[in-house]
Amino acid sequence: MILWYTVLLMAEEKQESIWKFYFQARWQTALNVHYLVLVSYLVLFYIGNVWNAIQFAFYTFISSPEMLGLEFALWGIIFEITVMVPFFASWYAIFLLPKIWRSHFSNFQKTFLTLLMLAVIPAIIIVADTTSRYALETEHLREFVAFYDIVK
């Protein structure tokens, strides 16, 4: 019981510290809030991908594996992984910026890591989104997705 209470308190402290990071009485808060709004929008935009992945997995499990085939399984795995990446990359980006700026690195290193994050996170999202769309356009998944009306 005490361990569970400690875990809950630590989670609460982390959330408070994240909010304190984004809403401070400093000039950098303007940049932080814009970043938070942008990343929050991406999280909300890609939350539908989570639902699509759940639907795809559900209909895959209730379908006959003999009829789907190996190619379907491989393209399905690629689709399942790449459709979830944009959501989780956006979600993690909310927590990564405070983690960088509260680290022991110098200001130059923190700035470099922030700029690197601002370049890498969107690149990951773009590549994963493009790959998932390409996987859906393959003949192995296109008919399955259209039949079950998974992606609208």
N, C-alpha and C positions, 0 to 999 in steps of 0.2 A: 504494500500500500504506500509506504514512504517513497519507494523508488518511483512509482507511478506519479505521485505528487511532485517529486523532483523533476521528472521529465516534463510534466505539464508546466511547471514554473520556468524551466529552461526554454521551452518553446514560446512561452509568453514573453520572456525577456528578449528573445531573439526578434520577435515581431515588433516589440516596442523599439528596440534598437534600430530596426530597419526603418520604421516610421520616423524615428528621430533623425536618422541619416538623411532621409529625403526631405524633411521639413525642418530645417534648421534656420536660425536667424543669421544667414550669411549670404553673400552674393551668389555663391555656387548653387544655392537652392533653386534658382531659376533654371539652371541647366539640369539639375537633378530631377526637378518636377517634369520638365519636358521629356527627359529620358524615361521617367516612370510612366507618363501618359502614353508615350509611343510603345513601350514594351507591354504595357497593360492592354493596349489596343491589339497588339499582335496575339497576346494570350487569348483574348476574347474572339479574335478573328479565327484562330486555329482550333478553338475548342470543339468546333463541329467535326474536325478531323478525328477527335477521340471517339465521337459517336459513330462515325463511319467505320473506324477500325473495329469497334465493338460489334457493329452489325455484320461486317464482313467476316469476322471470326465466328460469330454465332451461326450464320448461314453456311459457312464452310463446315462447321462441326456437324450440322444436321444433314448435310448433303452426303451422297455416297462417294467415298474416296476412289472407288474404281472408276466412276464416271468422270471425276475431275482430272485425274492424271498427275504425273510428276511435274510437268511444266507448270500446271496450275499451282501446285504446291510451292514451287520455287518462286514464281512471280508473285504469289500471294504473300510469301515471307518478305520479299522485297517491298511490296506495297505496305504491309503491316508495319514494318520498321520505319520506312520513310514517311509514312503518313503521320506518325506520332512525333517524329523529330522536331518539326517546327513548333509544335505546342510546348514540348518540354524544353527546347532551347530558349524560347521566349520566357517561359516560367523561370528558368534558372538565371536568365539575364537580370531579373529583378533582384536576386540575392547576390549575384556576382559583383556588382559595382560596389556595394557597401563592404564586401569582403576584401576587395582590392584596396580600397581607401583606408581600411582599418588595419592593414597589414603593417609589417615592420619595414617595408621597402622605402627607399628614398622617394621624394616627390617626382623626380624624373622617371624612375621606374614605375611608379603608380600611374603617371600620365601615359607612359608608353604602353603599359598593360591595358589601360582604359581604351586607348586608340586601337590597340590590337583587338580587344574585345568588340569594339564598334565595327571593326572590319570582318572579323571571323564569324560572329553570331549571324549577321545577315547573310553571309556567304553560305553558311551551313543551312540556314532556312531555305534559301533559294535553290540550292542543289537538292535538298531533300524533297522540296515541293515539286520541282521539275521531275525528279526521278519517280515520285509517286504518281504524277500525272502520266508519265510515259508508261509505267507499269499498268495503269488502267487502260491505256490505249492498245495494249497487246491483245491479240485475238483470244488468248487464254482467259483473260479476266473480263474483257469487254462484255461478252454475252452473259456471264454470271452476274455481273454488277447490274446490267440492264434488266435481267430477269427478276432479280430480287429488289430492284429499285433502291440500291444502297446509296449511291451518290446522286444527289438531285441537282 
